[in-house]
Amino acid sequence: MIDLERTRIIAALVENKPGVLHRIAGLFSRRGFNIESIAVGTTENDNISRMTIIVRGDERVLEQVEKQLNKQVDVIKVSDIDRENSVVRELCLVKVNAKNEQSKLLLMNYAEIFRAKIVDVNTTTLTLEITGDEQKVDALINLLRPHGIREMARTGTVAMARGPKSTEIPEGR
């Protein structure tokens, strides 16, 4: 039986200190694991950061990723985030050409349909901010491409379990 590749969302609580991201990225690189997305930020505790890592592989690779992360000194807790029972979001800023009023109106309609915000307007471009799952962000980007995307920045995925289940910081941290 062939073990098919799949994508996994991993949340890792880590010590918030210099070099931790470098060591985690190095671990992935040395092992030949590909990081599809990584987002890092502090938690409710300034001494702890949360890494949301999207990795693709077969079950053996995904198991190894979690085992290797758990072995890291700076890693406090590793959790597998179930996509079905989680809130999964990405933020994207897109600067797109808006050559005339008709073009601007069309782009403003797209923003309204996708619940995006227009965060900057000038005589030749519009900058939109969209938040949602990867498919929603990709769908808006595909609509914007024919207008000419000047610049784009995506945060990568962040995720959190729904309800009381959490990757909360263990006691004493």
C-alpha positions in Angstrom: 0.0 0.0 0.0 1.3 3.4 -1.0 1.5 6.0 1.8 0.1 9.2 0.3 1.5 12.6 1.1 -0.7 15.0 3.1 -0.3 18.3 4.8 -0.2 18.7 8.6 -0.5 21.8 10.8 1.9 21.7 13.7 1.8 24.3 16.6 5.0 24.4 18.6 5.4 26.5 21.8 9.0 27.5 22.0 11.2 29.6 24.2 11.2 33.2 22.9 14.9 33.8 22.6 17.4 34.4 19.7 18.3 31.5 17.5 15.3 29.3 18.1 13.8 29.8 14.7 17.2 29.2 13.1 17.6 25.9 15.0 14.1 24.7 14.1 14.5 25.7 10.4 18.0 23.9 10.5 16.4 20.8 11.9 13.9 20.7 9.0 16.7 21.4 6.5 19.0 18.7 7.8 16.3 16.1 7.8 15.1 17.1 4.3 11.7 18.1 5.5 10.0 20.9 3.5 8.4 23.8 5.4 5.4 24.9 3.3 4.6 27.8 5.7 5.8 29.0 9.0 4.4 31.8 11.2 6.0 32.8 14.5 4.8 35.3 17.1 4.8 35.8 20.9 2.0 34.3 23.0 0.1 35.6 26.0 3.4 35.0 27.8 6.2 37.2 26.4 8.8 34.5 27.1 7.1 32.0 24.8 6.5 32.1 21.1 4.1 30.0 19.0 5.3 28.6 15.7 2.6 27.4 13.3 4.3 25.2 10.8 2.7 23.6 7.7 4.6 20.6 6.5 3.8 18.0 3.8 4.9 14.4 3.7 3.8 10.8 4.1 2.8 9.6 7.6 6.4 8.5 8.4 7.8 11.9 7.6 5.1 13.7 9.5 5.7 11.5 12.5 9.4 12.2 12.4 8.8 15.9 12.2 6.9 15.8 15.5 9.4 13.5 17.2 12.4 15.7 16.1 10.6 18.9 17.3 9.9 17.3 20.7 13.6 16.6 21.1 14.6 20.2 20.8 15.7 21.9 24.0 13.9 25.2 23.3 10.6 23.4 22.4 8.1 23.4 25.2 5.1 21.7 23.6 4.2 20.3 20.1 0.6 19.9 19.0 -0.9 18.5 15.9 -3.7 20.9 14.8 -6.8 19.1 13.3 -7.9 21.3 10.4 -11.5 20.3 10.8 -11.8 21.4 14.4 -9.7 24.5 14.2 -9.8 28.1 13.2 -7.2 28.4 10.3 -6.4 31.8 8.9 -3.9 33.6 6.7 -3.4 37.4 6.1 -2.4 38.7 2.7 -1.7 42.3 1.5 -2.0 42.7 -2.3 -1.1 45.9 -4.2 -2.9 45.8 -7.6 -3.0 48.1 -10.6 -6.1 50.4 -10.7 -5.6 52.3 -13.9 -9.0 54.1 -14.0 -12.2 54.6 -12.1 -13.9 51.6 -13.7 -11.0 49.4 -12.6 -11.1 50.8 -9.1 -14.9 50.1 -8.8 -14.4 46.5 -9.9 -11.6 46.0 -7.4 -13.7 47.5 -4.7 -16.5 45.1 -5.6 -14.1 42.2 -5.3 -13.0 43.5 -1.9 -16.6 43.6 -0.7 -17.4 40.1 -2.0 -14.4 38.6 -0.3 -14.7 40.8 2.9 -11.3 42.2 2.2 -10.3 45.7 3.3 -8.9 48.4 1.1 -6.0 49.7 3.1 -4.4 52.1 0.6 -5.5 53.9 -2.5 -3.6 56.2 -4.9 -4.0 57.3 -8.5 -2.6 54.0 -10.0 -2.9 51.3 -7.3 -5.2 49.8 -4.6 -3.9 47.8 -1.7 -6.2 45.1 -0.3 -6.0 43.2 3.0 -7.7 39.8 3.1 -7.9 37.3 5.9 -9.2 33.8 5.6 -8.2 30.3 4.7 -5.7 29.6 2.0 -8.5 28.8 -0.6 -10.2 32.2 0.0 -7.0 34.1 -0.3 -6.0 32.2 -3.5 -9.4 32.8 -5.0 -9.1 36.6 -4.6 -5.5 36.6 -5.9 -6.7 34.8 -9.0 -9.3 37.5 -9.6 -6.7 40.2 -9.1 -4.0 38.8 -11.4 -5.5 40.1 -14.7 -5.3 43.6 -13.3 -1.6 43.3 -12.6 -0.4 42.5 -9.1 2.4 44.9 -8.2 3.3 43.5 -4.8 2.1 40.8 -2.4 2.9 39.7 1.1 1.4 36.7 2.8 1.8 35.8 6.5 1.5 32.0 6.2 -1.1 30.0 8.1 -1.9 30.4 11.8 -4.3 28.0 13.5 -5.9 27.4 16.8 -8.2 24.6 18.0 -11.8 25.4 18.4 -13.5 25.3 21.9 -11.7 24.6 25.1 -9.0 22.3 23.5 -5.8 24.3 23.2 -2.1 24.4 23.0 -2.0 26.4 26.2 1.3 26.9 28.0 2.0 24.2 30.6 1.9 25.2 34.2 5.1 26.7 35.6 6.2 28.3 32.3 
